[in-house]
């Protein structure tokens, strides 16, 4: 028995005025596209955070103590704390492939530095 996914990957729907735009169906497709992009970005962000946790564990074990680990692994720890929502450094100087614009409630599905309409 092969499990078939319910959803497929959606292409970015056309903007109003572009060829292929349908006032009845395109808004529904746009909502599905936004949901898909948010889900994918959450998965990538969770994977990045997990990888940083693993790097911190290995770095601290290599350094021999928490005291040495705090100094030797400061850059990795900094990257990790910038991803914590309640950190004062949240979102600053992130070395990431995650497009955080997608998580904004006002994101319309088109404006983005990563995903550009074709």
Number of C-alpha atoms within 10 A of each C-alpha: 3 4 5 7 6 5 8 8 9 13 12 19 23 18 16 12 8 9 8 11 14 15 9 8 10 17 16 11 17 20 14 19 18 19 14 16 20 18 14 14 18 17 13 16 18 14 12 17 17 13 13 16 15 12 15 20 13 13 21 19 13 12 15 10 11 13 10 15 19 16 12 15 18 14 12 15 18 15 20 20 18 18 19 13 10 9 11 10 15 16 15 12 10 14 9 12 11 17 17 15 17 24 15 9 7 8 12 13 21 16 12 14 9 11 13 10 13 7
